[in-house]
Amino acid sequence: MTDQILSPLENFLDRYSENVIEGFEARWKSYTPEIYQNEISEAIWGLVSRQATLAVEMARNPGIWNPHVAPILLRSMTDVHITLAWIVDDPASRSKEYIKYGIGQEKLFLEYLKNESEEVPDGELDGPLEQLIELSSAWLSTQLSEWAIEVNVGSWSGKSSREMAQEANCQSLYKFAYVPFSGAVHSMWQHVGRFNVVPCKSPLHKRHRIPVIPDFDSDPDFLYRSAKYVSRSYNTVSEKLDLEVDVSVPVDFFVDQHPFRVESSDGRE
């Protein structure tokens, strides 16, 4: 579509998404992959592209810029950044552990699927289940021989997210974004109690709380936060991998180009 048929907001979001993608592509082109340690580039750049994907999806869906859904994506973005920042401090060993853990989790999932299929009576095997088993097996075969895959049911890094954040100098991101957004991801009371129940107005009911499904307008502050998180990730790989890129980071593009005024109410990450 041309600028002439786009609204100011649509035009901005289109150009912002292009900025996110250009920033990723420029950094990737500036990087020389480790051919003999391919886990390094695969883990790091897989995470960077994941971060860019989440940022673009946030921008393309203004309807989710609300307290119900946006924190779920933003929590994922903080998780991506903490993982990325921790890996790039020791990429040779940490990238391998990251990949091995994910492969092991897929192997565990495949075993669950196979066990489920064994419970199905002969001749009644569910088509989608059979296809899922085939797809999972096929993907695993591109990673390692299945017999060689270890399954780790603990933390992939051997550390908590808080410990990883501390070691990667992401303490403020952990305290002011990862932790509060976790309430929305896990539907904990600090989120549900704030957004999905309200005091009953009847004076006879002792102000017990009743459920509600509130409807919120889109708040661009959530997109602004997304822009900050993807920019953090871009800056981290640029600094740690010594990359020179001319494309402005998304948060700068956002501040310079946005068609609405955004002010964070709490000034936090």
N, C-alpha and C positions, 0 to 999 in steps of 0.2 A: 504493500500500500504506500501511497505517496503522502508527504506531509500535509498536502492540501485537504485530504479527506480524513485525516486523523484529528481527534480532539487534542488539546494541549497535553492532557494527561496521557493519552494513548501514545502520542508522539514521544513524550519524555520516556515512558516505560519501554518503548521500542528501542530508543537510542541508548537507554541505560542498560538494557539486556545485551545490546551489541557491545557496549563498553566492557561488560563483565566477560563476555566471550573473547573479545580482542585481547583483554588483559591476560587471560589464560593462554591463548595461542601464542602471544608474544613471549611469554615466559618459557613456554615449552620449546619454542624455536630457539631460544637462547641457551638451552640446556643440552649438554652432551650426555646421552644415556650411558650408564655403566653396563657395557655389553657382557662382561664376565661376572657381574653381580647384578643381574637384571631385577632382583627383588627390590633394590634400592629405588630405581626409577619407577617401577610398577607400583610400589606402595605409596611413595611420595606423590607421584603425579596422579595416581588413582584418587588419592584423597583430595588433591587440589581440584581435580575435575569434578569430584563429588560436591565440593564446596561451591564451585561455580554453578553447578546444576541446581543446587538448592536455592542459590541467590536468584537465578533466572526464573525458576518456578515461582518463587515468592513474588517477583516483579510482574509476572504474567497473570497472576491471580489476585487482583485487589480484594476480591470477596473474602479472602482468608486473612486479611489484615485486621484481625480482631483477637480479643483475649482468649477465645475458645481454641483457635487453630494455630495462629501465628507462633505462640510459644513452643508448640511441638516442633515446628521447623527450626526455630531459633535455637532450641536446645540441641537439636541434631547438629546445627552449625557450630555451636560452641564445642560440642564433643569432637567434631571433625578437627577443629583448630587445635584443641589440646593434644589430640592424638598426633596430628601432623607436627606440631611444635616439639613434641617429645621425641618423635622418630628422627627428625633432622639433626638432633644433637648427637646421635650415634646411629647413623643410618645403616651401616653395614650389618649390625646385629639386630637392631630393633625392627627393621623392615622385614627381616626373615621371621621373627617371632610373630609379628602382626599377621603376615600371610599364612604361616603355619597354623595359627589359631583359627583363622577363618576357614581354612580348608578342613580342619578337624571338626568345626561346628557343622559344616555341610555334610561331612561323613556321618556325624551323629544323627543329623536330620534324615539322611538317606536310610539309616538303620531303622529309624522310627517308621518311615514309609514302608520299608520292606516288612517289618513286623505287622504293620496294619494290613498289608495286602495278604499276609498269611492267614489272617482271621476271616477273610472273605471266602465264602463257600466256592467250591470249584464251579467255573462257568459263570460266575457272577462278578468277576473282577471289574471294578469301576474303571472306565476308560481314562478319565482325567488323572486318577491315581497312578495308573500304569504309565501314562505319559510323563507324569512328574518324576517317577522313579527313573525313567529313561533319560530325562533331561538332566537330573541331578548326577546320575552316573556318568553321563557324557561330559559334563563340565568337570567333574572330579578327575576324569581320565586325562584332561588337558593340564592338570596341575601336578599330581604325583601319582605313582602307582598306588592303588587304593590300600594295598597291604602295608604300605610304608607311611600311611597317614596316621599321626598321633591325634588323639582326642583329649583336649584339655578343658576341663569343666570349670576351671577357675578364671582369673583375670589373665588376658593374653600377655600383659606386660609384667605380671607379678606384682603390680601396684594398683592402688585405688586411683580413681580419676583425680581426687584431691592431691595425692602425692605426685602424680604425673604433672598436674598443673603447677605445683610448687617448683618442681625441678625444671619445668619449661618456662618459668617466669610468667605464668598465666594466672596468678592468684586472684587478681581483680576480676578477670573474666569468669573464673570459677565461682567466686563468692557472689557476684552481682548479676550473673546471667545463668550459668549452668545450674546453680542451686535453685533459684526461684522458678526457672522454667521447668525444672524436674517435677514440680508440683502439678503442672498441667499434663506432662507426659504420663505420669503415673496416676493421675486423677486423685491426688492426695487432698486431704481436707483443707489445707491452706488455699487450694484453688477452688475445689468444689464448694467449700463453705463461703467463699467470696462471690462466686459467680452463679451457682446453681441452687442456692437456697436463700430465702429471705424471711424475716420475721413475719409471722401472721399478724394481721392488723386487728384481729378480734381481741378485745381486752379480757375476754373470758378464757382465752386459750393460753394465757401466761407467756405470750410472745414466742411460742414454739416456732420452729422454722419449717417452711413449706417449700417444695421444689418449684423451680421456675426454669423456663428456657428463654433467657434474655436475648434480645436482638441488638447487636452493636453495629454502628456505622464503621466503615473501613477507616483505620487510623494509619496514616503514612509513616508514623514513627516506627512501626514495626518493620517497614521496608528500610528505613534509615538504619536501624539496628542490623538488619541483614547486610546492608552495604558496609557497615563497619566490620563485621565479622569476616566477610570474604576479603576485604581489604587487608585485615590483619594476616590472613593466610597468604595472600599475595606478597605482602611485605616480608613475611617470614622466609619464604622460599627465595625471594630476591636477595635478602641479606645473607642467609645461610649458604646459598649455592652461588653467590657472587654473580647474580644476573643483572644485566643492564636493560631496562625496558622503558620506552618513552610513553607508553599508554598510561594515562592517569588512572589511579586506583578508583574503584567504584564509589567510595565514600566522598572523594573529592569531586567526582563527576556529579554525584547526587547533590552536594551542597551548591555547586556552581550552576546547575541546570534545572533543579526541580521547580515545578510550577506551583508549589504550595509551600507555605511556611510550616516548618516542623521544629518544635521545641520539645525536647525530652522533659517530662515533668519532674523526674528525679535526678537527672544528670548522671545516671549510672551507665554502666557498659551496655 
